[in-house]
Amino acid sequence: MNSPPDRTAWLKGGGALCLNPPTPPRGAPWRLVLLGAPGVGKGSQADLLCERLGTCHLSTGDVFRAARRAPTGERSPAMQTAFECMHRGELVPDATVVSLVAERKACLHCAGGFVLDGFPRTVAQAEALEIMLEDQGVGLDAVFDYQLPLEEIVERLAGRRVCPVCKAIYHLTGHPPRIEGICDLCGGPLVQRDDDRLEAVYTRMEAYTATIEPLLAFYRQRRQLVVVPAHGSPQEVYERAWARAAVLRPGLAPAITPRTGPGGKP
């Protein structure tokens, strides 16, 4: 089984280097952006895409979490500003998010390609990303927008439970633990995140809807947007995404089966 690529450069930025950079299994590297509301399944799709395309998962959420963990002296000015905003419970401004990605722009030119998750979230961020990609001499292959009806998203998020010890994720109906309220993996107590409570879910969805439409129009105008209904299993969603991408741009579809290692073993 292939080991996941090292993401040191993405998490640290600056002159950091990855010890195990991603390599595409064959052909040219893929460069994708993932969009979708909270709870729509972007994380599962990012895992599948990276596994099968040989790309690296570039998540701005991971950068924000790295900013929280990093000692003050090791944070760049952009990371420090982002940390202070999050500490105050504020949204991180576009300019700061763009600066965080710009510190890591070498990752956009990585020979293994990328799956970019969490950025861009606004048209201003999308315009900044476009400039960064042009500076690196690369472009996007597609922008996947995963969609589900509001009631299904609410059901997914409100039923989610997490283990604060090992970070395992469960769902009350879709993926329940063997023992109610107890993590299968470590025996820790399962909890509901504050932002998964019903009133918080509706607030998050209102905020998402207010910003996403202009962004979708931006990528639709560039003929890069692929709208993907996100119902069904992760494999079904994965195959549906590439089938729709091939309609938008004929020939734009990699293998949809899992990557294999020596001897044909996954």
Beta strands, then each sheet from edge to edge (+ up, - down):
strand 1: 30-36
strand 2: 56-59
strand 3: 113-117
strand 4: 142-147
strand 5: 160-162
strand 6: 169-171
strand 7: 225-229
sheet 1: 2+ 3+ 1+ 4+ 7+
sheet 2: 5+ 6-
end
